[in-house]
């Protein structure tokens, strides 16, 4: 369970602990905790952490937060295009 996070500035150090550990599943779990209380943070945190997520984690986030599917899909496609070049 994530600590109480009032802003993206609070969430970034928390998420960094998971991103640096190279555990996309743990990062995704932390994002689910955050977005469950603050879905508005997705527009800031997904651009910051998308590169650490796998396709499976993007699918988990989309399934959990259908209203944000376009955001998740857009970043997943952008990362795929960048990795292809």
N, C-alpha and C positions, 0 to 999 in steps of 0.2 A: 504494500500500500504506500502510495506516495505521500510525502508530507504535504501540509497545506501550502499551496502555491498561489500567491496573489497575482503574480505577473509572469510573463515569459522570462524576465530577468531572474526570477527565482527558480524557474524550471530548468534553465540552461545548465547551471552547475550540477543539478540533480541528474539530468539526462547525460551529461558528459561522462559521468561515472560508468554508465552502461555503454556508451559509444566507444570509449577508449578501451573497453574490455573485449571488443570484437565479439559481442554476443547480441546479434540482432533480435533474437527472441526476447531477451531481457529488456532491451530498449523498447521493443514493441509493447511488452507488458506495462512498462512505465508510462508510455504514451497513452495506452488505454486508460490507465488510472487517471492521468491528467485530463484527457479529453472527456472522460465521463463526467467530470465536474466543470471543466472549462473548455468546451468544444471550440470556442473562439480562438484559443491558443494554437489551433492546428495551422492556421494561416501563417503563423510565425515559425512554429517549430518544425513543420514538415519541410519547408525549404532548407532549414538548417541541418536537419538530420536525415534527409531522404537518402543520401549516399551510403548511409550505414544500414539501410533496410534491404532485405531481399524481397523477391516477388511474393514469397509466402507471407511475409510480414505485411506487405501492402494489401494482400488479400484479406488477412485477418482484420486490419484496420477498416477496410471497406465493408466487410461483413458486419463489423461492430457499429460503424458510423455511416450508414448509407447516405446520409445527407452530404457527406464529405467525399464521396466516391470520386467525383470529378477532380477534386484537388489531388487525391492520392494517385489516380490514374494519370493525370497530367504530369506529375513529377516522376512517376515510374517510367512513362514513355520518354520523357526528356532525358533521364539518366540512361536509358537503353540506347537512345540515339547518340549520346555523347560517348558511350562506351564502344559503340560500333565504329567510331572514327579513330 
